[in-house]
Amino acid sequence: MHALTGFSLVSLLSFGYLSWDWAKPSLVADGPGEAGEQPSAAPPQPPHIIFILTDDQGYHDVGYHGSDIETPTLDRLAAEGVKLENYYIQPICTPSRSQLLTGRYQIHTGLQHSIIRPRQPNCLPLDQVTLPQKLQEAGYSTHMVGKWHLGFYRKECLPTRRGFDTFLGSLTGNVDYYTYDNCDGPGVCGFDLHEGESVAWGLSGQYSTMLYAQRASHILASHNPRRPLFLYVAFQAVHTPLQSPREYLYRYRSMGNVARRKYAAMVTCMDEAVRNITWALKRYGFYNNSVIIFSSDNGGQTFSGGSNWPLRGRKGTYWEGGVRGLGFVHSPLLKRKRRTSRALVHITDWYPTLVGLAGGTASAADGLDGYDVWPAISEGRASPRTEILHNIDPLYNHARHGSLEGGFGIWNTAVQAAIRVGEWKLLTGDPGYGDWIPPQTLAAFPGSWWNLERMASVRQAVWLFNISADPYEREDLADQRPDVVRTLLARLVDYNRTAIPVRYPAENPRAHPDFNGGAWGPWASDEEEEEEEEEEGRSRSFSRGRRKKKCKICKLRSFFRKLNTRLMSHRI
């Protein structure tokens, strides 16, 4: 009973009921007909929006892409909806999540480089209106379940301060699926499961995929379907550590590679969690007026069981295997269903698209980089998007063979950048490991045959591909089409003029969980923030006045902030 402290009797009954549902696959509707689809005419009220985001799921790791992993729910939902086969995300966690919730490229949020580390005083910019805040303005009830990974050093950075009415999940990038412990280096470990703005100690021990599905179902059971709902489910699965309930592992006992076996079990468990959420939508009266969006957050990590085959690259790279996403839309409100869409869609597009579905307004005047792609998805129209800035990261290791001369005098090709314009994709600097890695099915993987598709050359800093004709990036056309290279470099220059400085501050020792009762959580006080803002203001104005005496840690933070500002200028 101690583990359930703080829950009402209704919550207890709901959780018990939903756990029972989990064990009864036969209770789940096998098709939309059982729920009674409504006509494609405009709904009487804004639709309920359910956005499901998976973590590190590879492009190949879904049944309808020919995978050896069982995903019957995802396969069915995608088949009955619209598969997005020209859909792009970002290569790592924080960038994809920030672009989803702001509708802006990384260069416009200051999050161009890497991820937000647990001890960094950094978070999603507080001056930008988030997607859930926009939906709240439109009358939506907003709920988040799962992984946040957008910073938490101040309370103002927490999900419940950024537009979500409720939150259950983790704040950091990866936790143990059962204990919810996360270590950010030797000896820097803490508990990370939060409900609202409190630490959810009592929920430890429950497998996160099941816990999150149960909470999502509980939200649906307790919400009035007459009020529009936004439910954002950001599964931790299938990010490392590779952990799965035993019953799912047993299904893949014949799979020789241990990492792939565990990974496959985690994917199938997540698939069943999506099934339970879909069933709850039908049971509690949401389904007929709902839009379900499924998306991965980045490419699969091939060293941890994931596969992006036959695409090139992996998580953390700007090759297609790192940025081509799994995605589909399932909804009774779609005008043209059961099809595959080749319309160009990017994760920033969900912001204006969903705000538009909610009856709100969002446009380029709001500083958005996304487009409303609902007509392209629902009706099969042409996508308004013709290009994607994958990123410009001036802090990533510069390529040894890049130079300003190699960029026709207009762009330093040593800088990591990637852009897609029409059919063409250009990469500069170091895009990351460019291997083609088949699924890790053999027990001895990687083995000596790993080198058959290795790309070890580093004497290059510019690549050009016709992605429509060559989605696997096997034929580099940079030398044959210098005219296209120059045109795309000019587009990078144009984008870079609008970039803001990178925000990647030094880690703060006060973030250690030992100073927060053993859990990860906000550590910066309002007084500290005011002092730091005053310090920054004085630094910018070069004030000659006498400054207040600071603690050593505050002085250290100020030093690195100034250094950070100089180094991370958007001028390349």
Salt bridges, closest charged atoms under 4 A:
GLU37 OE1 - LYS337 NZ 2.79
ASP55 OD2 - ARG97 NH2 3.46
ASP55 OD2 - LYS147 NZ 2.52
ASP56 OD2 - HIS239 NE2 3.77
ASP56 OD2 - LYS315 NZ 2.95
ASP61 OD1 - ARG260 NH1 2.85
ASP68 OD1 - ARG260 NH2 2.95
GLU70 OE1 - ARG251 NH1 3.95
GLU85 OE2 - HIS65 NE2 2.94
GLU156 OE1 - ARG154 NE 3.41
ASP184 OD1 - ARG117 NH2 2.59
ASP184 OD2 - ARG119 NE 2.94
ASP192 OD1 - HIS194 ND1 3.15
GLU195 OE2 - ARG215 NH1 2.89
GLU197 OE2 - ARG161 NE 2.64
GLU272 OE2 - ARG251 NH2 2.66
GLU272 OE1 - ARG275 NH2 3.78
ASP297 OD2 - ARG97 NH2 2.93
GLU320 OE1 - ARG324 NH2 3.03
GLU320 OE2 - LYS425 NZ 2.86
ASP349 OD1 - ARG385 NH2 2.72
ASP369 OD2 - HIS108 ND1 2.79
GLU379 OE2 - LYS335 NZ 3.73
GLU379 OE1 - ARG381 NE 2.79
GLU387 OE2 - ARG491 NH2 2.53
ASP393 OD2 - HIS113 ND1 2.90
ASP435 OD2 - ARG454 NH1 3.07
GLU453 OE2 - ARG474 NH2 3.08
GLU473 OE2 - LYS425 NZ 2.93
ASP483 OD2 - ARG481 NH2 3.01
ASP494 OD2 - ARG491 NH1 3.12
ASP494 OD1 - ARG497 NH1 2.91
GLU507 OE1 - ARG119 NH2 3.37
ASP514 OD2 - HIS512 ND1 3.65
GLU528 OE1 - ARG510 NH1 2.56
GLU528 OE2 - ARG557 NH2 3.13
GLU529 OE1 - ARG154 NH1 3.75
GLU531 OE1 - LYS550 NZ 3.54
GLU532 OE2 - ARG557 NE 2.58
GLU532 OE1 - ARG561 NH2 3.24
GLU535 OE1 - ARG538 NH2 3.11
GLU535 OE2 - ARG547 NH1 3.14
GLU536 OE2 - ARG561 NE 2.64
